[in-house]
Amino acid sequence: MMDEIHDAADLSETNWAPTRASSALALLGTAGGVGALALVVGVPKGTAVAAAGAICLALSLWLLTFETWRVPATLGASLLLVPAGAGITAGVGYESLVAFAVSFPAGSPTRVVGQILRIAGVMAVLWGCTIAVFGAAASARGVATSRSVSKCLGLVTRVALLPTNFFIALAGYGLVTNLELGAGGALAEFVSAATDWLFAPTPGEVHLLQFGVLAGAATYASYRALLDLPTEALAGEATVGDVKVADALAALRRSLAGLLALAAFGIPVAFVVEFLLPAEKGLALLPEAGHDLLVVVTSSAGLRDLLWWVTLVAGAAAAVATLVRRSSRASTREVLVGYAPFVAGGAVVAGVHVAHGPILRGLIGFVESRLEPPLAGRFADLADGVVSFYGSETVVLGLMAGVLTLAVGGVFALWLAFAAGFVSDRVAGPSLAGGGLFLAAAFAGTVDAPFWLVLSGLVVALMVWDAGEFAATLGSEVGRRAATRRVELLHGLGALSVGAVGVLAAGALSQAVFSGGSSGVSGGELGNLSVALLGAVAGVVLLVMALR
């Protein structure tokens, strides 16, 4: 009986999905619009690469909706986030490089602003096409929801954690070891001075503050280890002589707590004695034997090393105990799901360690081949200097960390769109697909795209949004397995007819304006973009009137 209920629930969840015919129309419209805009604007390669990354992001969201195979699905989603971020970054970066190389150096200073605006228009078209592809891919199964995007944000943040931390460590090491002046030299001097201050005391002097810091750290780490480790449970009823081991451990823990309180009071006093009072004035009241004992204890390098190792070992034991205790409260599947993104981040670090040389040579050669000779030489010199300073592994790891950081930013922007109510769970995919196409088509008019293409792109964007919304609405009402193909095709044909009428009306208006010299209205005064916007508004009004 329970199996039948679960099967019915799965069937219902599968059935209540966007209908197929309207979803197919939205996908075809997005593919056609993106392909046409990318070809005419001149960004086909970057759009294809960025679109592949967008599809990987949609697949990652789809995997996060799995409930039965959560562990492999989460690991797969974590791994897909790497090519998703790399594809979008590479596509946008490639076309940015091409647009920059074509536009600069500018022929004259007066053309700089125009070239910058053209680059901005190209990037807007590229971003719009990328968003449209992601929205269309996510609308196929309605996987873009506030819940899945929130899960993806946590996932990509954890994937980026290890590569980013390793990069920071390697870059910091490069700064400390290669710079003798400036920030790196100051950091190196600070680290060296702090190390000497803690572990290389001056013989024959009292060092209360340094010793107090190490002793306090060792005491705290030992207290946390005894508190977190199941020492009393492991001891059980065991005894040493007449004393129970569990009671002795409890007494030791209480003693460590008392020492912690003493350290919290004594370290500030030691700071005052060492830095705010004249040398040895605060210790002058001590008897000579007590002073000599303090000198021996606080200036002993061996004792300081022992305290340092106690801090490391006890701190590691406390951290492991805390991790094990938290993991034991969750099921094995939940633990594996939680660690899957860290495994993906570790795979990124390992891959960079193995293949950083060929990757960096390929990237540098590719960029040099796309730049003009003056810029190419400057870039080569800059790349050689950076690589020789930091090392190829650090540079490639930094690029991967940057890609994942940009992925975090992109998913966060998507999460903000849901949180602010710009898109809803039911029609998030169609809204993104239509909005991306609308953005691309609108900015295509700023980079000398044909007038008819701008209007057609705007109409296709509205059709994609309408078809996707109709698919979601109809699927929620009758299910995707109902016989609705004829209704969906008629709806799509009606929207296309209205859009075609809008395009023809805008074209006729454009011809009338540019041929109306006798009326005193100059075509140059209005411009193609103004006519395009007027036609787009008219088309929107007609489309909304026909659909509502």
Kinemage of the C-alpha trace (Angstrom):
@kinemage 1
@onewidth
@group {chain A} dominant
@subgroup {mainchain}
@vectorlist {calphas} color= white
{ca met a 1} P 0.000 0.000 0.000
{ca met a 2} L 2.779 2.440 0.905
{ca asp a 3} L 4.617 1.605 -2.328
{ca glu a 4} L 1.496 2.470 -4.310
{ca ile a 5} L 1.210 5.808 -2.503
{ca his a 6} L 4.875 6.632 -3.229
{ca asp a 7} L 4.441 5.609 -6.883
{ca ala a 8} L 1.362 7.816 -7.172
{ca ala a 9} L 3.253 10.731 -5.625
{ca asp a 10} L 6.153 10.265 -8.046
{ca leu a 11} L 3.719 10.020 -10.970
{ca ser a 12} L 1.958 13.185 -9.852
{ca glu a 13} L 5.232 15.048 -9.486
{ca thr a 14} L 6.309 13.895 -12.958
{ca asn a 15} L 2.929 14.704 -14.518
{ca trp a 16} L 2.561 18.183 -13.045
{ca ala a 17} L 5.292 19.816 -15.116
{ca pro a 18} L 5.414 22.315 -18.002
{ca thr a 19} L 3.699 20.963 -21.119
{ca arg a 20} L 5.939 19.748 -23.875
{ca ala a 21} L 4.744 21.566 -26.984
{ca ser a 22} L 4.915 25.079 -25.531
{ca ser a 23} L 8.223 24.239 -23.818
{ca ala a 24} L 9.582 23.102 -27.186
{ca leu a 25} L 8.398 26.367 -28.793
{ca ala a 26} L 10.164 28.350 -26.078
{ca leu a 27} L 13.353 26.352 -26.567
{ca leu a 28} L 13.278 26.711 -30.353
{ca gly a 29} L 12.553 30.427 -30.104
{ca thr a 30} L 15.434 30.931 -27.679
{ca ala a 31} L 17.850 28.932 -29.821
{ca gly a 32} L 16.862 30.789 -32.978
{ca gly a 33} L 16.958 34.218 -31.373
{ca val a 34} L 20.281 33.635 -29.656
{ca gly a 35} L 21.851 32.188 -32.817
{ca ala a 36} L 20.690 35.049 -35.020
{ca leu a 37} L 21.745 37.778 -32.595
{ca ala a 38} L 25.138 36.184 -31.919
{ca leu a 39} L 25.915 35.798 -35.627
{ca val a 40} L 24.864 39.303 -36.634
{ca val a 41} L 26.589 41.034 -33.711
{ca gly a 42} L 29.709 38.921 -34.291
{ca val a 43} L 29.987 36.970 -31.045
{ca pro a 44} L 29.194 33.370 -32.125
{ca lys a 45} L 32.199 31.687 -30.492
{ca gly a 46} L 31.876 33.412 -27.149
{ca thr a 47} L 28.124 32.856 -27.126
{ca ala a 48} L 28.558 29.139 -27.816
{ca val a 49} L 31.084 28.723 -24.987
{ca ala a 50} L 29.072 30.825 -22.545
{ca ala a 51} L 25.888 28.963 -23.527
{ca ala a 52} L 27.610 25.655 -22.754
{ca gly a 53} L 28.469 27.006 -19.310
{ca ala a 54} L 24.871 28.163 -18.820
{ca ile a 55} L 23.592 24.694 -19.724
{ca cys a 56} L 26.004 23.171 -17.188
{ca leu a 57} L 24.584 25.511 -14.542
{ca ala a 58} L 21.041 24.441 -15.422
{ca leu a 59} L 22.097 20.782 -15.237
{ca ser a 60} L 23.591 21.450 -11.814
{ca leu a 61} L 20.264 22.858 -10.630
{ca trp a 62} L 18.495 19.831 -12.087
{ca leu a 63} L 20.760 17.443 -10.169
{ca leu a 64} L 20.025 19.323 -6.955
{ca thr a 65} L 16.344 18.409 -7.306
{ca phe a 66} L 17.138 14.686 -6.924
{ca glu a 67} L 15.989 13.110 -3.665
{ca thr a 68} L 16.860 9.440 -4.171
{ca trp a 69} L 20.482 9.643 -5.373
{ca arg a 70} L 21.476 12.731 -3.457
{ca val a 71} L 25.128 11.867 -2.858
{ca pro a 72} L 26.184 11.259 -6.503
{ca ala a 73} L 23.785 13.976 -7.665
{ca thr a 74} L 25.336 16.530 -5.290
{ca leu a 75} L 28.841 15.520 -6.300
{ca gly a 76} L 27.893 15.792 -9.972
{ca ala a 77} L 26.288 19.177 -9.399
{ca ser a 78} L 29.424 20.363 -7.588
{ca leu a 79} L 31.669 19.228 -10.423
{ca leu a 80} L 29.394 20.799 -13.062
{ca leu a 81} L 29.735 24.175 -11.378
{ca val a 82} L 33.399 24.268 -12.435
{ca pro a 83} L 32.761 24.045 -16.231
{ca ala a 84} L 29.712 26.274 -15.751
{ca gly a 85} L 31.780 29.101 -14.291
{ca ala a 86} L 34.704 28.431 -16.637
{ca gly a 87} L 32.476 28.360 -19.739
{ca ile a 88} L 30.665 31.600 -18.965
{ca thr a 89} L 33.884 33.343 -17.936
{ca ala a 90} L 35.789 32.066 -20.978
{ca gly a 91} L 33.019 33.016 -23.403
{ca val a 92} L 32.593 36.518 -22.032
{ca gly a 93} L 36.342 36.974 -21.591
{ca tyr a 94} L 37.103 35.839 -25.150
{ca glu a 95} L 34.633 38.223 -26.752
{ca ser a 96} L 35.808 41.027 -24.451
{ca leu a 97} L 39.351 40.398 -25.611
{ca val a 98} L 38.315 40.356 -29.276
{ca ala a 99} L 36.237 43.527 -28.921
{ca phe a 100} L 39.095 45.276 -27.117
{ca ala a 101} L 41.640 44.176 -29.705
{ca val a 102} L 39.421 45.418 -32.555
{ca ser a 103} L 38.574 48.737 -30.900
{ca phe a 104} L 41.951 49.732 -29.483
{ca pro a 105} L 44.174 51.498 -30.054
{ca ala a 106} L 41.518 53.935 -31.287
{ca gly a 107} L 42.118 56.000 -34.416
{ca ser a 108} L 41.672 59.256 -32.548
{ca pro a 109} L 40.974 60.335 -28.963
{ca thr a 110} L 37.441 61.371 -29.925
{ca arg a 111} L 36.602 57.767 -30.817
{ca val a 112} L 37.508 56.313 -27.405
{ca val a 113} L 34.071 56.899 -25.887
{ca gly a 114} L 32.342 55.435 -28.916
{ca gln a 115} L 34.516 52.324 -28.849
{ca ile a 116} L 33.855 51.834 -25.131
{ca leu a 117} L 30.105 52.103 -25.736
{ca arg a 118} L 30.363 49.590 -28.556
{ca ile a 119} L 32.200 47.125 -26.302
{ca ala a 120} L 29.505 47.635 -23.652
{ca gly a 121} L 26.819 46.888 -26.256
{ca val a 122} L 28.563 43.704 -27.382
{ca met a 123} L 28.907 42.522 -23.792
{ca ala a 124} L 25.232 43.254 -23.130
{ca val a 125} L 24.230 41.149 -26.130
{ca leu a 126} L 26.496 38.343 -24.984
{ca trp a 127} L 25.190 38.414 -21.409
{ca gly a 128} L 21.619 38.552 -22.625
{ca cys a 129} L 22.136 35.501 -24.832
{ca thr a 130} L 23.774 33.614 -21.950
{ca ile a 131} L 20.898 34.391 -19.577
{ca ala a 132} L 18.415 33.369 -22.255
{ca val a 133} L 20.092 29.992 -22.788
{ca phe a 134} L 20.187 29.336 -19.062
{ca gly a 135} L 16.520 30.262 -18.671
{ca ala a 136} L 15.476 28.065 -21.583
{ca ala a 137} L 17.487 25.101 -20.300
{ca ala a 138} L 16.121 25.550 -16.779
{ca ser a 139} L 12.527 25.826 -18.016
{ca ala a 140} L 12.547 22.347 -19.578
{ca arg a 141} L 11.795 20.753 -16.201
{ca gly a 142} L 11.179 23.857 -14.124
{ca val a 143} L 14.384 23.350 -12.111
{ca ala a 144} L 15.075 27.037 -11.431
{ca thr a 145} L 13.347 27.685 -8.121
{ca ser a 146} L 14.246 29.697 -5.072
{ca arg a 147} L 15.016 26.467 -3.204
{ca ser a 148} L 17.301 24.990 -5.860
{ca val a 149} L 19.098 28.317 -6.390
{ca ser a 150} L 19.626 28.684 -2.630
{ca lys a 151} L 21.082 25.172 -2.473
{ca cys a 152} L 23.283 25.947 -5.465
{ca leu a 153} L 24.581 29.107 -3.788
{ca gly a 154} L 25.691 27.132 -0.737
{ca leu a 155} L 27.177 24.481 -2.998
{ca val a 156} L 29.263 26.799 -5.180
{ca thr a 157} L 30.488 28.670 -2.099
{ca arg a 158} L 31.839 25.447 -0.605
{ca val a 159} L 33.343 24.347 -3.917
{ca ala a 160} L 35.247 27.638 -4.140
{ca leu a 161} L 36.507 27.457 -0.558
{ca leu a 162} L 39.496 25.128 -1.000
{ca pro a 163} L 40.854 26.599 -4.278
{ca thr a 164} L 40.534 30.133 -2.918
{ca asn a 165} L 42.262 29.336 0.379
{ca phe a 166} L 45.069 27.445 -1.344
{ca phe a 167} L 45.565 30.331 -3.744
{ca ile a 168} L 45.702 32.857 -0.902
{ca ala a 169} L 48.262 30.710 0.908
{ca leu a 170} L 50.454 30.251 -2.175
{ca ala a 171} L 50.194 33.902 -3.186
{ca gly a 172} L 51.017 35.013 0.352
{ca tyr a 173} L 54.018 32.708 0.400
{ca gly a 174} L 55.187 34.175 -2.906
{ca leu a 175} L 54.897 37.695 -1.543
{ca val a 176} L 56.774 36.879 1.641
{ca thr a 177} L 59.592 35.027 -0.093
{ca asn a 178} L 60.073 37.325 -3.107
{ca leu a 179} L 59.572 40.809 -1.729
{ca glu a 180} L 62.033 42.498 0.570
{ca leu a 181} L 60.396 45.911 0.536
{ca gly a 182} L 56.837 47.131 0.737
{ca ala a 183} L 53.931 45.116 2.045
{ca gly a 184} L 55.557 41.747 1.400
{ca gly a 185} L 58.738 42.733 3.191
{ca ala a 186} L 56.786 44.173 6.097
{ca leu a 187} L 54.770 40.970 6.335
{ca ala a 188} L 57.918 38.851 6.272
{ca glu a 189} L 59.514 40.987 8.954
{ca phe a 190} L 56.359 40.782 11.055
{ca val a 191} L 56.221 36.987 10.797
{ca ser a 192} L 59.917 36.688 11.650
{ca ala a 193} L 59.624 39.072 14.603
{ca ala a 194} L 56.540 37.290 15.945
{ca thr a 195} L 58.269 33.909 15.667
{ca asp a 196} L 61.355 35.151 17.478
{ca trp a 197} L 59.203 36.838 20.125
{ca leu a 198} L 57.399 33.583 20.881
{ca phe a 199} L 60.103 30.943 20.438
{ca ala a 200} L 63.463 32.705 20.813
{ca pro a 201} L 63.477 34.447 24.211
{ca thr a 202} L 66.459 36.449 25.357
{ca pro a 203} L 68.379 34.411 27.990
{ca gly a 204} L 68.501 35.756 31.511
{ca glu a 205} L 65.332 37.872 31.279
{ca val a 206} L 61.744 37.454 32.407
{ca his a 207} L 59.228 37.009 29.542
{ca leu a 208} L 55.878 36.823 31.253
{ca leu a 209} L 53.705 37.887 28.315
{ca gln a 210} L 55.162 35.510 25.718
{ca phe a 211} L 55.099 32.576 28.096
{ca gly a 212} L 51.581 33.493 29.252
{ca val a 213} L 50.279 33.528 25.672
{ca leu a 214} L 51.718 30.080 24.910
{ca ala a 215} L 50.603 28.654 28.241
{ca gly a 216} L 47.106 30.081 27.805
{ca ala a 217} L 46.827 28.632 24.272
{ca ala a 218} L 47.987 25.190 25.453
{ca thr a 219} L 45.579 25.293 28.401
{ca tyr a 220} L 42.612 26.247 26.222
{ca ala a 221} L 43.398 23.585 23.600
{ca ser a 222} L 43.750 20.917 26.302
{ca tyr a 223} L 40.490 22.005 27.937
{ca arg a 224} L 38.636 21.846 24.606
{ca ala a 225} L 40.107 18.424 23.867
{ca leu a 226} L 38.980 17.028 27.233
{ca leu a 227} L 35.580 18.649 26.784
{ca asp a 228} L 34.962 17.377 23.249
{ca leu a 229} L 36.602 13.961 23.396
{ca pro a 230} L 34.512 11.170 24.995
{ca thr a 231} L 37.200 10.570 27.606
{ca glu a 232} L 34.887 9.800 30.538
{ca ala a 233} L 32.774 7.424 28.470
{ca leu a 234} L 35.910 5.610 27.282
{ca ala a 235} L 37.294 5.435 30.825
{ca gly a 236} L 34.124 3.840 32.162
{ca glu a 237} L 34.705 2.270 35.569
{ca ala a 238} L 38.488 1.920 35.161
{ca thr a 239} L 40.585 2.887 38.157
{ca val a 240} L 44.207 3.694 38.918
{ca gly a 241} L 44.765 2.559 42.471
{ca asp a 242} L 41.814 3.853 44.437
{ca val a 243} L 41.017 6.714 42.028
{ca lys a 244} L 38.554 6.346 39.160
{ca val a 245} L 39.974 7.517 35.838
{ca ala a 246} L 36.742 9.332 34.987
{ca asp a 247} L 36.896 11.285 38.240
{ca ala a 248} L 40.530 12.180 37.633
{ca leu a 249} L 39.698 13.435 34.125
{ca ala a 250} L 36.837 15.495 35.498
{ca ala a 251} L 39.151 17.004 38.116
{ca leu a 252} L 41.738 17.740 35.420
{ca arg a 253} L 39.121 19.489 33.325
{ca arg a 254} L 38.084 21.631 36.282
{ca ser a 255} L 41.717 22.487 36.962
{ca leu a 256} L 42.223 23.516 33.340
{ca ala a 257} L 39.136 25.722 33.575
{ca gly a 258} L 40.652 27.412 36.624
{ca leu a 259} L 43.943 27.912 34.807
{ca leu a 260} L 42.049 29.462 31.894
{ca ala a 261} L 40.459 31.955 34.255
{ca leu a 262} L 43.884 32.700 35.703
{ca ala a 263} L 45.321 33.213 32.203
{ca ala a 264} L 42.466 35.545 31.260
{ca phe a 265} L 43.414 37.688 34.267
{ca gly a 266} L 47.185 37.208 34.150
{ca ile a 267} L 47.885 37.947 30.454
{ca pro a 268} L 46.606 41.560 30.648
{ca val a 269} L 48.657 42.037 33.823
{ca ala a 270} L 51.738 40.652 32.059
{ca phe a 271} L 51.091 43.046 29.158
{ca val a 272} L 51.015 45.996 31.571
{ca val a 273} L 54.206 44.829 33.308
{ca glu a 274} L 56.121 44.359 30.053
{ca phe a 275} L 55.006 47.351 27.983
{ca leu a 276} L 53.595 49.994 30.298
{ca leu a 277} L 55.991 49.842 33.267
{ca pro a 278} L 59.716 50.517 33.220
{ca ala a 279} L 61.863 47.455 32.737
{ca glu a 280} L 61.950 45.176 35.812
{ca lys a 281} L 60.073 47.706 37.971
{ca gly a 282} L 57.047 45.489 38.243
{ca leu a 283} L 59.199 42.526 39.307
{ca ala a 284} L 61.328 44.409 41.814
{ca leu a 285} L 59.106 43.399 44.727
{ca leu a 286} L 59.731 39.688 44.109
{ca pro a 287} L 62.374 37.887 46.167
{ca glu a 288} L 65.513 36.966 44.338
{ca ala a 289} L 64.690 33.239 44.305
{ca gly a 290} L 61.267 33.904 42.789
{ca his a 291} L 62.773 36.196 40.193
{ca asp a 292} L 65.367 33.602 39.224
{ca leu a 293} L 62.660 30.936 38.921
{ca leu a 294} L 60.640 33.172 36.607
{ca val a 295} L 63.710 33.764 34.469
{ca val a 296} L 64.359 30.023 34.136
{ca val a 297} L 60.738 29.116 33.409
{ca thr a 298} L 59.761 31.937 31.057
{ca ser a 299} L 62.986 31.958 29.053
{ca ser a 300} L 63.169 28.178 28.520
{ca ala a 301} L 63.024 27.474 24.771
{ca gly a 302} L 62.341 23.768 25.382
{ca leu a 303} L 59.325 24.488 27.570
{ca arg a 304} L 57.943 26.864 24.963
{ca asp a 305} L 58.314 24.227 22.255
{ca leu a 306} L 56.475 21.755 24.491
{ca leu a 307} L 53.606 24.208 25.017
{ca trp a 308} L 53.426 24.841 21.274
{ca trp a 309} L 53.157 21.134 20.451
{ca val a 310} L 50.560 20.630 23.183
{ca thr a 311} L 48.529 23.434 21.579
{ca leu a 312} L 48.775 21.860 18.109
{ca val a 313} L 48.022 18.277 19.166
{ca ala a 314} L 45.231 19.142 21.597
{ca gly a 315} L 43.698 21.642 19.169
{ca ala a 316} L 43.720 19.086 16.346
{ca ala a 317} L 42.160 16.471 18.629
{ca ala a 318} L 39.442 18.922 19.687
{ca ala a 319} L 38.715 19.842 16.068
{ca val a 320} L 38.483 16.188 15.009
{ca ala a 321} L 36.261 15.380 17.992
{ca thr a 322} L 33.932 18.277 17.179
{ca leu a 323} L 33.748 17.215 13.531
{ca val a 324} L 33.026 13.585 14.423
{ca arg a 325} L 30.388 14.569 16.968
{ca arg a 326} L 28.562 16.790 14.509
{ca ser a 327} L 28.780 14.149 11.787
{ca ser a 328} L 27.448 11.449 14.110
{ca arg a 329} L 24.244 13.419 14.608
{ca ala a 330} L 23.434 13.206 10.886
{ca ser a 331} L 22.903 10.227 8.653
{ca thr a 332} L 25.724 8.906 6.503
{ca arg a 333} L 24.015 10.244 3.394
{ca glu a 334} L 23.740 13.741 4.848
{ca val a 335} L 27.410 13.691 5.814
{ca leu a 336} L 28.446 12.628 2.307
{ca val a 337} L 26.187 15.257 0.769
{ca gly a 338} L 27.777 17.907 2.975
{ca tyr a 339} L 31.314 16.905 2.002
{ca ala a 340} L 30.661 16.437 -1.748
{ca pro a 341} L 31.390 20.087 -2.691
{ca phe a 342} L 34.665 20.006 -0.752
{ca val a 343} L 35.633 16.892 -2.712
{ca ala a 344} L 34.936 18.824 -5.921
{ca gly a 345} L 37.044 21.744 -4.691
{ca gly a 346} L 39.856 19.351 -3.796
{ca ala a 347} L 39.619 17.850 -7.288
{ca val a 348} L 40.085 21.346 -8.745
{ca val a 349} L 43.196 21.909 -6.624
{ca ala a 350} L 44.608 18.489 -7.571
{ca gly a 351} L 43.886 19.056 -11.262
{ca val a 352} L 45.669 22.411 -11.191
{ca his a 353} L 48.657 20.835 -9.438
{ca val a 354} L 48.953 18.180 -12.147
{ca ala a 355} L 48.267 20.224 -15.296
{ca his a 356} L 49.093 23.840 -14.440
{ca gly a 357} L 51.980 24.082 -16.906
{ca pro a 358} L 50.139 23.145 -20.144
{ca ile a 359} L 47.060 25.109 -19.069
{ca leu a 360} L 49.017 28.309 -18.498
{ca arg a 361} L 51.034 27.996 -21.714
{ca gly a 362} L 47.848 27.457 -23.695
{ca leu a 363} L 46.100 30.452 -22.126
{ca ile a 364} L 49.038 32.819 -22.642
{ca gly a 365} L 49.509 31.693 -26.243
{ca phe a 366} L 45.800 32.082 -26.969
{ca val a 367} L 45.650 35.637 -25.591
{ca glu a 368} L 48.824 36.668 -27.434
{ca ser a 369} L 47.417 35.376 -30.721
{ca arg a 370} L 44.317 37.568 -30.356
{ca leu a 371} L 46.148 40.832 -29.611
{ca glu a 372} L 47.863 43.211 -31.999
{ca pro a 373} L 51.707 43.237 -31.907
{ca pro a 374} L 52.154 46.216 -29.528
{ca leu a 375} L 49.635 44.916 -27.012
{ca ala a 376} L 50.736 41.314 -27.484
{ca gly a 377} L 54.321 42.158 -26.530
{ca arg a 378} L 53.252 44.058 -23.438
{ca phe a 379} L 50.977 41.231 -22.369
{ca ala a 380} L 53.760 38.668 -22.856
{ca asp a 381} L 56.150 40.694 -20.706
{ca leu a 382} L 53.540 41.152 -18.002
{ca ala a 383} L 52.634 37.440 -18.026
{ca asp a 384} L 56.279 36.390 -17.790
{ca gly a 385} L 56.838 38.701 -14.831
{ca val a 386} L 53.790 37.443 -12.949
{ca val a 387} L 54.610 33.780 -13.612
{ca ser a 388} L 58.249 34.169 -12.590
{ca phe a 389} L 57.201 35.941 -9.383
{ca tyr a 390} L 54.373 33.669 -8.208
{ca gly a 391} L 54.870 30.453 -10.179
{ca ser a 392} L 52.617 28.877 -12.789
{ca glu a 393} L 50.667 26.770 -10.280
{ca thr a 394} L 49.723 29.796 -8.199
{ca val a 395} L 48.641 31.749 -11.286
{ca val a 396} L 46.430 28.948 -12.641
{ca leu a 397} L 44.984 28.276 -9.201
{ca gly a 398} L 44.240 31.975 -8.901
{ca leu a 399} L 42.422 31.894 -12.239
{ca met a 400} L 40.333 28.929 -11.086
{ca ala a 401} L 39.602 30.631 -7.771
{ca gly a 402} L 38.565 33.737 -9.701
{ca val a 403} L 36.282 31.696 -11.955
{ca leu a 404} L 34.606 30.061 -8.966
{ca thr a 405} L 34.317 33.405 -7.204
{ca leu a 406} L 32.570 34.826 -10.268
{ca ala a 407} L 30.298 31.767 -10.231
{ca val a 408} L 29.444 32.555 -6.608
{ca gly a 409} L 28.611 36.116 -7.646
{ca gly a 410} L 26.449 34.970 -10.555
{ca val a 411} L 24.461 32.486 -8.475
{ca phe a 412} L 24.114 35.120 -5.752
{ca ala a 413} L 22.678 37.565 -8.303
{ca leu a 414} L 20.231 34.858 -9.368
{ca trp a 415} L 19.301 34.270 -5.728
{ca leu a 416} L 18.716 38.001 -5.291
{ca ala a 417} L 16.378 37.969 -8.301
{ca phe a 418} L 14.261 35.320 -6.573
{ca ala a 419} L 14.472 36.996 -3.176
{ca ala a 420} L 13.416 40.374 -4.577
{ca gly a 421} L 10.489 38.842 -6.444
{ca phe a 422} L 11.701 39.654 -9.960
{ca val a 423} L 11.129 36.013 -10.943
{ca ser a 424} L 8.803 33.437 -9.445
{ca asp a 425} L 9.305 29.718 -8.986
{ca arg a 426} L 6.585 28.778 -11.465
{ca val a 427} L 7.878 30.734 -14.490
{ca ala a 428} L 11.476 31.500 -13.538
{ca gly a 429} L 12.965 29.780 -16.593
{ca pro a 430} L 10.734 31.456 -19.198
{ca ser a 431} L 11.137 34.823 -17.477
{ca leu a 432} L 14.928 34.565 -17.635
{ca ala a 433} L 14.874 33.300 -21.216
{ca gly a 434} L 12.542 36.056 -22.425
{ca gly a 435} L 14.311 38.738 -20.398
{ca gly a 436} L 17.728 37.697 -21.665
{ca leu a 437} L 16.568 37.738 -25.281
{ca phe a 438} L 14.899 41.113 -24.783
{ca leu a 439} L 18.139 42.528 -23.343
{ca ala a 440} L 20.229 41.115 -26.191
{ca ala a 441} L 17.856 42.346 -28.881
{ca ala a 442} L 17.564 45.814 -27.361
{ca phe a 443} L 21.338 46.307 -27.207
{ca ala a 444} L 21.867 44.767 -30.633
{ca gly a 445} L 20.529 48.020 -32.057
{ca thr a 446} L 23.495 49.877 -30.534
{ca val a 447} L 26.074 47.817 -32.469
{ca asp a 448} L 24.697 48.364 -35.974
{ca ala a 449} L 22.407 45.324 -36.042
{ca pro a 450} L 19.717 45.476 -38.778
{ca phe a 451} L 16.476 47.133 -37.859
{ca trp a 452} L 14.403 44.064 -38.682
{ca leu a 453} L 16.583 41.870 -36.464
{ca val a 454} L 16.099 44.147 -33.448
{ca leu a 455} L 12.332 44.081 -33.830
{ca ser a 456} L 12.258 40.342 -34.525
{ca gly a 457} L 14.407 39.685 -31.469
{ca leu a 458} L 12.061 41.678 -29.263
{ca val a 459} L 9.052 39.801 -30.626
{ca val a 460} L 10.754 36.416 -30.174
{ca ala a 461} L 11.654 37.364 -26.590
{ca leu a 462} L 8.012 38.058 -25.804
{ca met a 463} L 6.949 34.848 -27.562
{ca val a 464} L 9.438 32.815 -25.531
{ca trp a 465} L 8.176 34.310 -22.297
{ca asp a 466} L 4.539 33.766 -23.278
{ca ala a 467} L 5.065 30.174 -24.448
{ca gly a 468} L 6.989 29.267 -21.312
{ca glu a 469} L 4.390 30.811 -19.033
{ca phe a 470} L 1.576 29.066 -20.958
{ca ala a 471} L 3.414 25.737 -20.631
{ca ala a 472} L 3.770 26.165 -16.858
{ca thr a 473} L 0.176 27.306 -16.382
{ca leu a 474} L -1.325 24.576 -18.538
{ca gly a 475} L 0.909 21.926 -16.996
{ca ser a 476} L -0.151 22.894 -13.480
{ca glu a 477} L -3.832 22.737 -14.476
{ca val a 478} L -4.114 19.585 -16.605
{ca gly a 479} L -0.665 17.959 -16.443
{ca arg a 480} L 1.964 17.539 -19.120
{ca arg a 481} L 0.556 14.189 -20.279
{ca ala a 482} L -2.810 15.590 -21.304
{ca ala a 483} L -3.639 16.046 -25.001
{ca thr a 484} L -2.908 19.770 -25.249
{ca arg a 485} L -0.673 19.963 -28.313
{ca arg a 486} L -3.316 21.516 -30.596
{ca val a 487} L -4.202 24.194 -28.052
{ca glu a 488} L -0.537 25.000 -27.488
{ca leu a 489} L 0.228 25.242 -31.208
{ca leu a 490} L -2.759 27.507 -31.785
{ca his a 491} L -1.657 29.699 -28.884
{ca gly a 492} L 1.873 29.902 -30.263
{ca leu a 493} L 0.609 30.632 -33.781
{ca gly a 494} L -1.584 33.441 -32.451
{ca ala a 495} L 1.322 35.005 -30.581
{ca leu a 496} L 3.529 34.707 -33.687
{ca ser a 497} L 0.859 36.314 -35.871
{ca val a 498} L 0.481 39.260 -33.533
{ca gly a 499} L 4.236 39.643 -33.355
{ca ala a 500} L 4.560 39.533 -37.131
{ca val a 501} L 1.910 42.236 -37.449
{ca gly a 502} L 3.854 44.349 -34.972
{ca val a 503} L 7.089 43.918 -36.967
{ca leu a 504} L 5.368 44.810 -40.245
{ca ala a 505} L 3.742 47.852 -38.664
{ca ala a 506} L 7.072 49.019 -37.249
{ca gly a 507} L 8.757 48.492 -40.634
{ca ala a 508} L 6.048 50.455 -42.408
{ca leu a 509} L 6.349 53.230 -39.835
{ca ser a 510} L 10.101 53.328 -40.358
{ca gln a 511} L 9.721 53.641 -44.112
{ca ala a 512} L 7.122 56.353 -43.697
{ca val a 513} L 9.340 58.353 -41.343
{ca phe a 514} L 12.475 58.139 -43.466
{ca ser a 515} L 10.628 58.980 -46.667
{ca gly a 516} L 8.653 61.883 -45.175
{ca gly a 517} L 10.989 64.696 -46.170
{ca ser a 518} L 8.141 67.003 -47.150
{ca ser a 519} L 6.764 66.988 -43.656
{ca gly a 520} L 9.886 68.568 -42.325
{ca val a 521} L 10.778 65.606 -40.194
{ca ser a 522} L 14.267 64.321 -40.779
{ca gly a 523} L 14.974 60.646 -40.472
{ca gly a 524} L 18.277 61.407 -38.856
{ca glu a 525} L 16.520 63.257 -36.068
{ca leu a 526} L 14.640 60.158 -34.997
{ca gly a 527} L 17.149 57.498 -35.855
{ca asn a 528} L 16.752 53.758 -36.197
{ca leu a 529} L 16.858 53.144 -32.478
{ca ser a 530} L 13.962 55.488 -31.736
{ca val a 531} L 11.820 53.826 -34.380
{ca ala a 532} L 12.797 50.419 -33.038
{ca leu a 533} L 11.733 51.361 -29.535
{ca leu a 534} L 8.442 52.799 -30.823
{ca gly a 535} L 7.742 49.635 -32.758
{ca ala a 536} L 8.685 47.483 -29.785
{ca val a 537} L 6.265 49.350 -27.518
{ca ala a 538} L 3.497 48.999 -30.104
{ca gly a 539} L 4.239 45.296 -30.441
{ca val a 540} L 4.148 44.799 -26.680
{ca val a 541} L 0.796 46.551 -26.421
{ca leu a 542} L -0.691 44.497 -29.267
{ca leu a 543} L 0.692 41.263 -27.856
{ca val a 544} L -0.635 41.911 -24.358
{ca met a 545} L -4.058 42.904 -25.758
{ca ala a 546} L -4.240 39.735 -27.835
{ca leu a 547} L -3.163 37.439 -25.008
{ca arg a 548} L -5.282 38.980 -22.245
